[in-house]
Amino acid sequence: MGEPPTRGPTGQDQVRARWVVDGAEHTGIVDSGVGARAGQTVTVWVDEDGNYMQAPNTGTDNAIGALGAALGFLVLGTVGCGLLLIGFHWLLDKRHRAQWQREWQSLGHTPGWSIS
């Protein structure tokens, strides 16, 4: 870590670093946390080839994601059911009004009340 850190999209400082895995040296830009200094040792996650990778999600991260997805599905399901009920009510109301129209016409009257 010889150059000054830059702020990455994760909100952590990013620096150029080098690390050794199974005798092979690797270099790259890694998240170093906030306030890292040149020469400081930083723990990084690597894949099976020794390449840098982001740290896996924690159990808390996964729980928050699952909770957010569950709440999203609950809201979408509630809104969907509400819209379905509103549509069903509208269709029944339309059918009911049409039935009233047919009954008035069968009596020879126009719908509504007579003013005279």
C-alpha positions, 0 to 999 in steps of 0.5 A: 500500500504505497499510494494514498487511498481513494474512497470506493463505491462501498464507502470504504477506502480503496488502495493498491495492495499485494498479497501472496496465495500459495506462493503466487503474488497478486496485486490489485485494488482492495477495500482497506477500511477507512483510515488505512495507512501505507504498509498496514496489513489488511485482511482480504478475501480471495477466491480459489485462484487467489484473486481478490473478491468482496467479502461474502454477506454476513448472516445479518445482511442475508436476513435483512435482504430476506426480510426486505424481499418478504415485505416487498412480496407482502405489499405487492400481494396486498396491492394485487388482491386489493386491485383484484377486489376493486375490479371485481366490485366494479364488474358486479356493480356494472352488471347490477346497473345493467340489470336495473336498466333492463328492469326499468325498460321492461316496465316502459319507464326511463330510469329515475324518478318522474318530476311531475 
